[in-house]
Amino acid sequence: VSHDSIPLRDVSVILNHTTTTKATIDDGCSIIMIREDLWRQLGSPPLHLDNVMSMEGADESVNKALGKLKDLPLQIGSITFYVQAQVVPKSPVPLLLGMPFFALSNCTKTFDNNGELTLTITNPN
């Protein structure tokens, strides 16, 4: 019998070599997203306005990104990834790692019967 629900999982990351935060792992998301307050905490690095996206939520609400952070250093353990992150004004989580992260890190997920997650990532460098 399945669980009624299993929450999304977080991983501890260091952004821009300075700021530690939790990142939510979500392979149902097509982007990497950072909330505006966290972007400001990073010192408001320059936003690029090329390829700014609108995101549609599960409730069909649509939010436009403020811009894109190019090549943002994101460190997990000893591995540093350089990601393209859309900055959004509001989000229930400060940082969301979607499918671009899965592709870059060759990430695989394994769940056990208790809903515990094992994440395997590969250094792309």
C-alpha positions in Angstrom: 0.0 0.0 0.0 1.4 3.4 -1.0 2.0 6.3 1.3 -0.7 9.1 1.1 2.1 11.5 0.3 5.9 11.8 0.5 7.2 15.3 0.9 9.8 16.8 -1.4 13.3 16.5 -0.1 15.9 19.2 0.7 19.7 19.2 0.3 22.1 21.7 1.9 23.9 23.8 -0.6 26.4 26.7 -0.7 25.5 29.5 -3.2 28.0 31.8 -4.8 30.7 30.5 -2.4 29.2 32.4 0.5 25.6 31.5 1.5 24.4 28.2 2.9 20.7 27.4 2.3 18.4 24.4 1.7 17.5 23.5 -1.9 14.4 21.6 -2.7 14.9 18.7 -5.1 12.0 18.5 -7.7 12.3 16.6 -10.9 8.8 17.7 -11.8 10.1 21.3 -12.3 11.6 22.4 -15.7 13.9 25.1 -14.2 16.2 26.0 -11.4 14.5 28.7 -9.4 15.8 31.1 -6.6 13.5 33.3 -4.6 14.2 37.1 -4.7 15.0 37.4 -1.0 17.8 34.8 -1.3 19.1 36.5 -4.5 19.3 39.8 -2.5 21.1 37.9 0.3 23.7 36.9 -2.3 24.3 40.6 -2.9 22.0 40.9 -5.9 24.3 39.6 -8.6 23.4 41.0 -12.1 20.3 39.6 -13.6 20.2 38.7 -17.3 17.0 39.5 -19.1 17.5 37.1 -22.0 15.4 33.9 -21.7 13.3 35.2 -18.7 10.6 32.6 -18.1 7.1 32.5 -16.7 6.3 29.7 -14.4 3.0 27.9 -14.1 2.1 26.4 -10.7 0.0 23.3 -10.1 -2.9 25.6 -9.4 -2.5 27.1 -12.9 -1.2 30.4 -11.4 1.5 32.1 -13.6 4.4 34.1 -12.2 7.1 35.8 -14.3 10.7 35.7 -13.3 12.6 38.9 -12.6 15.6 37.7 -14.6 18.2 34.9 -14.8 21.4 34.4 -12.8 24.0 33.0 -15.2 26.5 30.4 -14.1 25.6 30.7 -10.4 28.1 28.6 -8.3 26.1 26.0 -6.4 28.1 23.6 -4.2 26.9 20.3 -2.8 29.5 18.6 -0.6 32.8 19.0 -2.5 31.2 19.4 -6.0 30.5 22.8 -7.5 28.0 23.1 -10.3 27.4 26.3 -12.4 23.7 26.7 -12.9 21.3 29.0 -14.7 18.6 30.1 -12.1 15.4 32.1 -12.7 14.8 34.7 -9.9 11.2 34.9 -8.8 9.5 37.3 -6.4 7.6 34.6 -4.4 8.0 30.9 -3.8 7.3 28.5 -0.9 10.9 27.4 -1.0 14.1 29.6 -1.3 15.8 27.4 -4.0 14.3 24.8 -6.3 16.5 22.4 -8.2 14.6 21.2 -11.2 15.4 19.2 -14.3 18.4 21.3 -15.5 20.2 20.3 -12.2 19.3 16.6 -12.8 20.7 16.7 -16.3 23.9 18.6 -15.3 24.7 16.4 -12.3 23.5 13.1 -13.8 21.4 12.9 -10.7 19.5 9.7 -9.8 17.0 9.2 -7.0 16.3 6.0 -5.1 13.5 5.7 -2.5 13.2 2.9 0.0 9.9 1.6 1.4 9.9 4.1 4.2 10.1 7.0 1.7 13.7 7.8 2.5 15.6 9.2 -0.5 19.1 8.5 -1.7 20.5 11.0 -4.2 23.5 10.2 -6.4 25.2 13.1 -8.2 28.2 13.2 -10.5 30.8 15.9 -10.8 30.4 17.4 -14.4 33.8 19.1 -14.3 
